[in-house]
């Protein structure tokens, strides 16, 4: 008999039920509940039916296990040592990553019971209990409003930024634009999402360094530079997580249970490294796209301005040519008048003809 395979819609129904239970911190759904999600019209189906086997097969591909009537949610207690580990690493590691290390189960996901228990405990911790070397950022970020404040912000993040005593017209325009960029709702909303001073400054510095000398950005490009700055912060956090995991891996080498947790740490480090590389690639692609778009727009503007300049030069040439022709005609006219005047003078005529005054009179 050919086995039944869930359609994409049915798979989404199963995952939706599973995720809803996880969000509400409830036990995993029972197999009968998941069958109902995939086959709403089926009644009295269980794990032994073809529908149940199809649901089980799909769950197996996602490394998930449904709860059965004989398999209620097992009790899971987090030890004091594990709680201390969570306090020390909640800032750097995801619950699933901590669960893989603490329970030596590389296949755990964020939906697993262990991960959810860790998340549940982490949610009960006060910010003062969570170990962090980072300074907590003020509640509301204040973007610069004045020229001098904006210049100070630029010079803080940009080497050889702006000399206050030698500000060009182009720089004034760029500063005005940067102030406008940093007052957009999306920028302020995003930077206020960061809780530590380091994250805020990394986000702000990235945005300022990318945009401080670009006064011609469109709103779409400003949004893209915000996304690019977000990626910079994400990459930094992933790198910090890799460093933390590597330190734990080094410590486990001297631990009596080092072999038990080392494989989980190695897998977590590999996952983080892959995430980091993907993040860096996204940054490079986005940066290249922004450069190409702006370069194309500026080239078009230069061509349009060049056409206007050519017309101006042509007009100036035409005007100069007419002026020179006019001067030449005036000069020619003046010479002609002088010649006519000289031609009418009797003395000049007599001299030209070689006659003396007596000869002219006596004939």
C-alpha positions in Angstrom: 0.0 0.0 0.0 1.4 3.4 -0.9 2.1 5.6 2.0 0.2 8.9 2.4 2.3 12.1 2.2 1.2 15.4 3.6 0.6 18.2 1.2 2.3 21.6 1.7 -0.9 23.0 3.1 -1.3 20.1 5.5 2.3 20.5 6.6 1.7 24.2 7.4 -1.3 23.2 9.5 0.7 20.8 11.6 3.5 23.3 12.1 1.0 26.0 13.0 -0.5 23.9 15.8 3.0 23.0 17.0 4.2 26.7 17.0 1.0 27.9 18.7 1.6 25.5 21.6 5.2 26.6 21.9 4.3 30.3 22.0 1.9 29.7 24.8 4.4 27.5 26.7 2.1 24.5 26.5 3.2 20.9 26.0 3.6 19.7 22.5 0.3 18.9 20.8 -0.9 15.3 20.9 -0.8 13.2 17.7 -4.6 13.3 17.5 -4.5 17.2 17.6 -1.9 17.3 14.9 -3.8 14.8 12.7 -6.9 17.1 13.1 -4.8 20.1 11.9 -3.8 18.3 8.8 -7.1 16.4 8.1 -9.9 18.5 9.6 -12.6 16.2 8.2 -11.1 13.0 9.7 -12.7 11.7 12.9 -11.2 9.3 15.5 -7.8 9.1 13.7 -4.8 8.1 15.7 -1.1 7.4 15.2 -1.9 3.9 13.8 -4.0 5.1 10.8 -2.5 6.2 7.5 -3.1 9.8 8.4 -1.3 9.4 11.7 1.6 7.7 10.0 1.8 10.5 7.5 1.9 13.1 10.3 4.5 11.1 12.2 6.7 10.8 9.1 6.5 14.6 8.6 7.3 15.3 12.2 10.3 13.0 12.0 11.8 15.1 9.1 11.6 18.1 11.4 13.0 16.2 14.4 9.8 16.7 16.3 7.9 14.2 18.4 4.2 14.5 19.2 2.8 13.8 22.6 0.7 10.7 23.0 -1.7 9.5 25.7 1.1 7.3 27.1 3.8 9.9 26.7 2.7 13.1 28.7 5.1 16.0 28.8 8.0 14.9 30.9 9.1 17.0 33.8 12.2 18.9 33.2 14.0 20.6 36.1 16.9 23.1 35.5 19.7 22.6 38.0 21.4 25.4 39.8 24.5 24.9 37.6 22.4 25.2 34.5 20.7 28.3 35.8 24.1 29.9 36.4 25.1 29.0 32.8 21.9 30.6 31.5 22.6 33.8 33.5 26.1 34.0 32.2 25.2 33.4 28.5 21.7 34.7 28.0 23.1 37.9 26.4 25.1 36.0 23.9 23.4 32.6 23.2 20.0 31.6 21.9 17.9 29.2 24.1 18.3 26.4 21.6 22.1 26.8 21.6 22.2 26.7 25.4 20.0 23.7 25.4 22.2 21.8 23.0 25.2 22.4 25.3 23.4 21.9 28.7 21.6 18.7 27.6 24.1 17.3 25.1 21.5 17.1 22.4 22.8 18.6 19.1 19.5 18.0 17.4 17.4 20.3 19.7 15.5 23.2 18.1 13.9 26.3 19.5 10.6 24.3 19.8 12.1 21.5 21.9 11.1 21.2 25.5 14.6 21.9 26.7 14.8 25.1 24.7 11.4 26.3 25.9 12.3 25.6 29.5 15.5 27.6 29.2 13.6 30.4 27.5 11.0 30.3 30.2 13.6 30.6 32.9 15.5 33.4 31.1 12.2 35.3 30.9 12.0 35.3 34.7 15.5 36.9 35.1 15.8 40.6 35.9 18.3 42.6 33.7 20.5 43.0 36.8 20.7 39.2 37.1 21.9 38.6 33.6 25.6 38.8 33.3 26.7 41.4 30.8 29.8 43.5 30.4 27.8 46.0 28.3 26.5 49.3 29.6 22.7 49.6 29.3 21.7 52.3 26.9 19.3 55.2 27.8 15.7 54.6 27.1 15.2 57.0 24.2 17.8 57.9 21.5 18.1 61.6 20.7 19.2 62.3 17.1 21.3 65.4 16.4 19.3 68.6 15.6 22.0 71.2 15.3 24.9 71.6 12.9 27.6 71.4 15.6 26.1 68.3 17.1 25.9 66.6 13.8 29.5 67.5 13.0 30.6 66.1 16.4 28.8 62.9 15.6 30.4 62.6 12.2 33.9 63.3 13.6 33.3 60.7 16.3 32.9 57.9 13.8 34.7 59.1 10.7 38.5 59.6 10.5 39.4 63.0 9.1 35.7 63.8 8.9 34.9 67.6 8.8 37.0 70.6 9.7 34.7 73.1 11.5 36.8 76.0 10.2 36.7 74.8 6.5 33.2 73.6 5.8 32.4 73.6 2.1 28.9 74.2 0.6 28.7 70.5 -0.3 29.5 69.4 3.3 26.9 71.8 4.7 24.3 70.1 2.4 25.5 66.7 3.4 25.2 67.5 7.1 21.7 68.8 6.7 20.7 65.6 4.9 22.3 63.4 7.6 20.2 65.2 10.2 17.1 64.5 8.2 18.1 60.8 7.7 18.6 60.3 11.5 15.2 61.8 12.3 13.3 59.3 10.2 10.9 57.1 12.2 12.5 53.9 11.1 16.0 54.9 12.2 14.9 56.0 15.6 12.7 53.0 16.1 15.5 50.6 15.1 18.2 52.2 17.3 15.8 52.2 20.3 15.4 48.5 20.0 19.1 48.0 21.0 19.5 47.7 24.8 23.2 48.2 25.1 25.4 51.3 24.4 27.7 49.2 22.3 25.0 48.0 20.0 23.5 51.5 19.6 26.9 53.0 18.8 27.8 50.2 16.4 24.5 50.8 14.5 24.8 54.6 14.6 28.4 54.6 13.6 27.8 52.3 10.6 24.9 54.4 9.4 26.8 57.7 9.8 29.9 56.3 8.1 27.9 55.1 5.1 25.7 58.2 4.6 27.5 61.3 6.0 28.8 62.4 2.6 25.8 61.5 0.6 23.3 64.3 0.4 21.3 62.9 -2.5 19.9 59.6 -1.1 16.4 58.7 -1.8 14.1 57.4 1.0 14.4 53.9 -0.3 18.2 54.1 -0.1 18.1 55.5 3.4 16.0 52.5 4.4 18.5 50.2 2.8 21.4 51.8 4.6 19.5 51.2 7.9 19.1 47.5 7.0 22.8 47.4 6.2 23.7 48.9 9.6 21.4 46.3 11.2 23.4 43.5 9.5 26.6 45.0 10.9 25.2 44.7 14.5 23.9 41.1 13.8 27.3 40.1 12.5 29.0 41.5 15.6 26.6 39.6 17.9 27.2 36.4 16.1 30.9 36.9 16.4 30.6 37.4 20.1 28.5 34.3 20.3 31.2 32.3 18.5 33.8 33.7 20.8 31.8 32.7 23.9 31.2 29.1 22.5 34.9 28.8 21.7 35.8 29.7 25.2 33.4 27.1 26.6 34.9 24.5 24.2 38.4 25.4 25.5 37.2 25.0 29.1 35.5 21.7 28.4 38.8 20.2 27.4 39.9 20.4 31.0 36.6 19.3 32.4 35.8 15.7 33.3 32.6 15.9 31.2 34.3 17.7 28.4 33.7 14.9 25.9 30.0 14.9 26.7 29.4 18.5 25.7 32.2 19.1 23.2 30.3 17.8 20.2 27.3 20.1 21.0 29.7 23.1 21.3 31.4 22.2 18.0 28.0 22.0 16.2 26.8 25.2 17.7 30.1 27.0 16.6 29.6 25.6 13.1 26.0 26.9 13.0 27.1 30.3 14.2 29.9 30.5 11.7 27.5 29.7 8.9 25.1 32.4 10.1 28.0 34.9 10.3 29.2 34.1 6.7 25.6 34.5 5.4 25.3 37.9 7.3 28.6 39.1 5.8 27.5 38.1 2.3 24.2 39.9 2.7 26.1 43.0 3.7 28.4 42.9 0.7 25.5 42.3 -1.7 23.4 45.1 -0.3 26.4 47.5 -0.3 27.2 46.7 -3.9 23.6 47.2 -4.9 23.5 50.6 -3.2 26.7 51.7 -4.9 25.5 50.6 -8.3 22.1 52.4 -7.9 23.7 55.6 -6.8 26.4 55.5 -9.4 23.9 55.0 -12.2 21.8 57.9 -10.8 24.8 60.3 -10.5 25.9 59.3 -14.0 22.5 60.2 -15.4 22.6 63.6 -13.6 26.1 64.3 -14.9 25.0 63.7 -18.4 22.0 65.9 -18.0 24.1 68.7 -16.5 26.7 68.2 -19.3 24.0 68.8 -21.9 22.9 72.0 -20.2 26.5 73.2 -19.9 27.1 72.5 -23.6 24.1 74.6 -24.5 25.4 77.4 -22.3 28.8 77.2 -23.9 27.3 77.2 -27.4 25.1 80.2 -26.5 28.2 82.0 -25.2 30.1 81.2 -28.3 27.3 82.5 -30.5 27.1 85.7 -28.5 30.8 86.3 -28.7 30.8 85.7 -32.4 28.0 88.2 -33.0 29.8 90.7 -30.8 33.0 90.4 -32.8 31.2 90.7 -36.1 29.4 93.8 -34.8 32.7 95.4 -33.7 34.3 94.5 -37.1 31.4 96.1 -38.9 31.6 99.3 -36.7 35.4 99.5 -37.4 34.8 99.0 -41.1 32.2 101.7 -41.1 34.5 104.1 -39.3 37.3 103.5 -41.7 35.0 104.1 -44.7 33.8 107.4 -43.1 37.4 108.6 -42.7 38.3 107.7 -46.2 35.3 109.6 -47.5 36.3 112.6 -45.4 39.8 112.5 -46.7 38.6 112.1 -50.3 36.7 115.4 -50.1 39.7 117.4 -49.0 41.2 119.6 -51.8 44.6 119.7 -50.4 44.8 115.9 -50.2 43.6 115.7 -53.8 46.2 118.3 -54.9 49.0 116.5 -53.2 47.9 113.1 -54.6 47.7 114.7 -58.1 51.2 116.3 -57.7 50.0 119.9 -58.3 51.2 123.0 -56.4 48.8 125.6 -55.2 49.8 128.0 -58.1 49.5 125.3 -60.7 46.0 124.4 -59.5 44.9 128.1 -59.6 46.5 129.1 -62.9 45.8 125.8 -64.6 
